[in-house]
Amino acid sequence: MTMAHLPTLLLPGGTRVPVLGQGTWNIGDDPARRSEELRALQTGLDLGLTLIDTAEMYGNGNSEHLVGEAIRGRRDEVQLVSKVLPGHASRQGTVAACHASLRRLGTDFLDLYLLHWRGRVPLAETVEALEALRHSGDIRAWGVSNFGQGDLRELAGVSGGEQVATNQVLYNLTRRGIEFDLLPQSQQRGLPIMAYSPVEQGRLADNAVLRMVAARHGVSELQVALAWVLRQPGVIAIPKAARVSHVRENRAALDLKLTEDDLAVLDQAFPPPQRAQALEML
């Protein structure tokens, strides 16, 4: 199965990516689990989940090393995403951090490079570095992560800021604050949202309402939670899966169509926001 069989989303700049990818937060650290995690990532690629998200922060580079091994010989299939820490996001530091990530990943370019969250380095300086990396070919595109409305407004006023390709934020049934303003405004301007922790790191598995909806469809609670995120236009989900069985469940969630009754029940259990909220982070 290839990406062509999966729903895709067009990023600003023209790159098309699957709406369901693979996250790698908290994998790559335990040598005893490495082979299983490696098989999970490779199975995801086989299933068309060719967008892989990692970061220099994850396991102090261990996640990037694992991803690099998983994509060896298959780089042309993959849309590869990594992130620079805010403490490294100076003009020279961003470039150095990117090059270090490239070495760990065993590739000569990233498809997407994100500022992990806001720090003390002026945004204009970070954007200048990201644009330099884009023009040099080290990255194909860049984006941001954990940016709220105010951050995005500031970004829009920075030279080169219009090149932003995505905003990766926390979004799931229990973290719906972005639906009040950030999500609809991003949809309106064509800026894709990349949802991390779309099943709240597995904690939604024990919810009784999700269990009821899941029973209607013969699926798991986490598949319902993931399908709920994936129903949103302009949203990409990047759940972590450290086991092959979990990767297969995630892929199957793409085929789950929640009914209006399902969505109404979930809205009652997990109410949408009624006012603007501060952006949540994990």
C-alpha positions as CSV (number, residue, x, y, z in Angstrom):
1,M,0.0,0.0,0.0
2,T,1.3,3.4,-0.9
3,M,0.5,7.0,0.1
4,A,-1.7,7.3,-3.0
5,H,-4.2,5.1,-1.3
6,L,-4.4,7.3,1.8
7,P,-6.1,10.7,2.1
8,T,-3.6,13.4,1.7
9,L,-3.2,17.1,2.5
10,L,-1.4,19.7,0.5
11,L,1.0,21.8,2.4
12,P,1.7,25.4,1.5
13,G,4.5,25.2,-1.1
14,G,3.0,22.2,-2.9
15,T,4.1,19.1,-0.9
16,R,1.4,16.5,-0.5
17,V,1.5,14.4,2.7
18,P,-0.8,11.7,4.2
19,V,-3.2,13.0,6.8
20,L,-2.0,10.2,9.2
21,G,1.7,9.9,10.0
22,Q,3.9,8.4,12.7
23,G,5.1,10.2,15.8
24,T,8.3,9.2,17.6
25,W,8.1,10.9,21.0
26,N,9.4,8.5,23.7
27,I,10.7,5.8,21.3
28,G,14.3,5.0,20.6
29,D,15.5,5.1,24.2
30,D,15.3,1.5,25.4
31,P,17.6,-0.9,23.6
32,A,15.4,-3.8,24.6
33,R,12.5,-2.4,22.6
34,R,14.5,-1.1,19.6
35,S,13.8,-4.0,17.2
36,E,10.1,-3.8,17.9
37,E,10.0,-0.1,17.5
38,L,11.9,-0.4,14.3
39,R,9.5,-3.0,12.9
40,A,6.6,-0.7,13.9
41,L,8.0,2.3,11.9
42,Q,8.8,0.1,8.9
43,T,5.3,-1.4,9.0
44,G,3.9,2.1,9.0
45,L,5.8,2.9,5.9
46,D,4.4,-0.3,4.3
47,L,0.9,0.8,5.2
48,G,1.4,4.3,3.6
49,L,2.1,6.2,6.8
50,T,5.1,7.9,5.2
51,L,5.1,11.1,7.2
52,I,7.4,10.5,10.2
53,D,7.8,13.2,12.9
54,T,10.8,13.3,15.2
55,A,12.9,15.9,17.0
56,E,16.4,16.5,18.3
57,M,14.9,16.6,21.8
58,Y,13.4,13.1,21.6
59,G,15.8,11.0,23.6
60,N,18.6,13.5,23.0
61,G,18.8,12.3,19.4
62,N,18.0,8.6,20.0
63,S,14.7,8.9,18.2
64,E,16.4,10.4,15.1
65,H,18.9,7.6,15.1
66,L,16.1,5.0,15.2
67,V,14.1,6.8,12.4
68,G,17.3,7.0,10.3
69,E,17.6,3.2,10.6
70,A,14.0,2.7,9.8
71,I,14.1,4.7,6.6
72,R,17.4,3.4,5.3
73,G,17.0,2.5,1.6
74,R,13.5,4.0,1.6
75,R,14.2,7.7,2.0
76,D,12.4,8.6,-1.3
77,E,9.2,7.2,0.2
78,V,9.3,9.4,3.3
79,Q,8.2,12.9,4.3
80,L,10.6,13.4,7.1
81,V,10.0,16.0,9.9
82,S,12.3,17.1,12.7
83,K,12.5,20.0,15.1
84,V,15.0,22.5,16.5
85,L,14.9,23.3,20.2
86,P,14.2,26.9,21.1
87,G,17.6,27.1,22.9
88,H,19.3,26.2,19.6
89,A,17.2,28.5,17.4
90,S,19.7,31.3,16.8
91,R,20.9,32.1,13.3
92,Q,23.9,29.8,13.6
93,G,22.4,27.5,16.1
94,T,19.5,26.5,13.9
95,V,21.8,25.6,11.1
96,A,24.1,23.6,13.3
97,A,21.1,21.8,14.9
98,C,19.7,20.9,11.5
99,H,23.0,19.5,10.3
100,A,23.3,17.4,13.4
101,S,19.8,16.1,12.9
102,L,20.6,15.3,9.3
103,R,23.7,13.3,10.4
104,R,21.7,11.3,13.0
105,L,18.9,10.6,10.4
106,G,21.4,9.6,7.7
107,T,19.9,11.9,5.1
108,D,20.9,15.1,3.3
109,F,17.7,16.9,3.6
110,L,14.5,17.3,5.7
111,D,11.1,17.6,4.1
112,L,9.9,19.8,7.0
113,Y,11.8,21.4,9.9
114,L,10.0,23.0,12.8
115,L,10.7,25.4,15.6
116,H,9.7,23.2,18.6
117,W,8.3,26.0,20.7
118,R,8.9,29.7,21.3
119,G,12.0,30.6,23.2
120,R,14.1,33.7,23.9
121,V,15.7,34.0,20.4
122,P,13.9,36.6,18.3
123,L,11.6,35.0,15.9
124,A,13.0,37.0,13.0
125,E,16.4,35.5,13.6
126,T,15.1,31.9,13.6
127,V,13.0,32.5,10.5
128,E,16.1,33.9,8.8
129,A,18.0,30.7,9.6
130,L,15.1,28.5,8.5
131,E,14.9,30.4,5.2
132,A,18.7,30.0,4.7
133,L,18.3,26.2,5.2
134,R,15.4,26.2,2.7
135,H,17.4,28.0,0.1
136,S,20.5,25.8,0.6
137,G,18.4,22.7,0.2
138,D,19.0,21.3,3.6
139,I,15.2,21.5,4.2
140,R,12.3,21.5,1.8
141,A,10.0,23.6,4.0
142,W,9.7,24.8,7.6
143,G,7.0,25.3,10.1
144,V,6.4,25.9,13.8
145,S,5.1,24.0,16.8
146,N,3.1,25.0,19.8
147,F,2.3,28.4,18.3
148,G,-0.8,30.2,19.6
149,Q,-2.7,33.0,18.0
150,G,-0.3,35.7,19.2
151,D,2.8,33.8,18.0
152,L,1.3,33.3,14.6
153,R,0.4,37.0,14.3
154,E,4.0,37.9,15.2
155,L,5.3,35.3,12.6
156,A,3.1,36.9,9.9
157,G,4.9,40.2,10.5
158,V,8.4,38.7,10.2
159,S,10.2,38.8,6.9
160,G,9.9,35.3,5.4
161,G,7.1,34.4,7.8
162,E,4.7,33.7,5.0
163,Q,6.7,30.6,4.2
164,V,5.4,28.7,7.3
165,A,4.0,25.3,6.2
166,T,2.4,23.9,9.3
167,N,1.8,24.5,13.0
168,Q,2.1,21.4,15.2
169,V,0.0,21.6,18.3
170,L,-1.7,19.4,20.9
171,Y,-5.1,18.4,19.8
172,N,-7.4,15.6,20.9
173,L,-10.9,15.0,22.4
174,T,-9.7,16.3,25.8
175,R,-7.7,19.2,24.4
176,R,-10.2,21.0,22.1
177,G,-9.2,24.6,22.9
178,I,-7.9,25.3,19.4
179,E,-11.4,24.7,17.9
180,F,-12.5,28.1,19.2
181,D,-10.1,30.2,17.1
182,L,-6.7,28.7,16.1
183,L,-8.1,25.8,14.1
184,P,-10.8,27.6,12.2
185,Q,-8.5,30.5,11.4
186,S,-5.8,28.1,10.3
187,Q,-8.3,26.3,8.1
188,Q,-9.3,29.6,6.6
189,R,-5.8,30.6,5.7
190,G,-4.8,27.2,4.5
191,L,-2.2,26.5,7.2
192,P,-2.4,22.8,8.1
193,I,-2.5,21.8,11.8
194,M,-0.4,18.8,12.8
195,A,-2.0,17.2,15.8
196,Y,0.4,15.6,18.3
197,S,-0.8,13.3,21.1
198,P,-4.1,12.8,19.2
199,V,-5.1,10.0,21.6
200,E,-3.8,11.8,24.7
201,Q,-0.8,9.4,25.0
202,G,-3.2,6.4,25.3
203,R,-5.1,7.7,28.3
204,L,-8.4,7.9,26.3
205,A,-8.5,4.1,26.2
206,D,-10.3,3.9,29.5
207,N,-13.1,6.3,28.7
208,A,-16.6,4.8,29.0
209,V,-18.2,6.9,26.3
210,L,-15.4,6.1,23.8
211,R,-15.9,2.4,24.7
212,M,-19.6,2.7,23.9
213,V,-19.0,4.3,20.5
214,A,-16.2,1.9,19.8
215,A,-18.6,-1.1,20.5
216,R,-21.0,0.3,17.8
217,H,-18.3,0.0,15.2
218,G,-16.4,-3.0,16.4
219,V,-13.2,-1.0,17.0
220,S,-11.1,0.1,19.9
221,E,-11.5,3.3,21.9
222,L,-8.3,4.8,20.6
223,Q,-9.3,4.2,17.1
224,V,-12.5,6.2,17.7
225,A,-10.4,9.0,19.3
226,L,-8.0,9.0,16.4
227,A,-10.8,9.0,13.8
228,W,-12.4,11.9,15.6
229,V,-9.2,14.0,15.0
230,L,-8.8,12.8,11.4
231,R,-12.4,13.9,10.6
232,Q,-11.3,17.6,10.7
233,P,-10.3,19.2,7.4
234,G,-6.8,20.6,7.3
235,V,-5.6,18.4,10.2
236,I,-2.8,15.8,10.1
237,A,-2.4,13.4,13.0
238,I,0.9,11.9,14.2
239,P,0.2,9.3,16.8
240,K,3.1,7.3,18.2
241,A,3.0,3.6,17.8
242,A,5.8,1.4,19.3
243,R,4.2,-1.9,18.3
244,V,3.2,-3.3,14.9
245,S,-0.3,-4.1,16.1
246,H,-0.7,-0.5,17.2
247,V,0.4,0.8,13.8
248,R,-2.1,-1.4,12.1
249,E,-4.9,-0.1,14.4
250,N,-3.9,3.5,13.6
251,R,-4.1,2.8,9.9
252,A,-7.5,1.2,10.3
253,A,-8.8,4.3,12.1
254,L,-8.6,6.1,8.7
255,D,-11.4,3.9,7.5
256,L,-13.6,4.5,10.4
257,K,-16.5,7.0,9.6
258,L,-18.1,8.4,12.8
259,T,-21.8,9.1,12.5
260,E,-23.6,12.3,13.5
261,D,-24.9,10.4,16.5
262,D,-21.4,9.4,17.4
263,L,-20.1,13.0,17.2
264,A,-23.0,14.3,19.3
265,V,-22.3,11.8,22.0
266,L,-18.6,12.7,22.0
267,D,-19.5,16.4,22.1
268,Q,-21.6,15.8,25.2
269,A,-18.8,13.9,26.9
270,F,-16.0,16.2,25.7
271,P,-17.6,19.6,25.2
272,P,-16.2,22.0,22.6
273,P,-14.7,25.3,23.9
274,Q,-17.0,28.2,24.5
275,R,-14.3,30.8,24.8
276,A,-10.7,31.4,23.8
277,Q,-8.2,29.4,25.8
278,A,-4.5,29.4,26.3
279,L,-2.7,26.9,24.0
280,E,-2.1,23.7,25.8
281,M,1.2,21.8,25.6
282,L,2.6,18.5,26.7
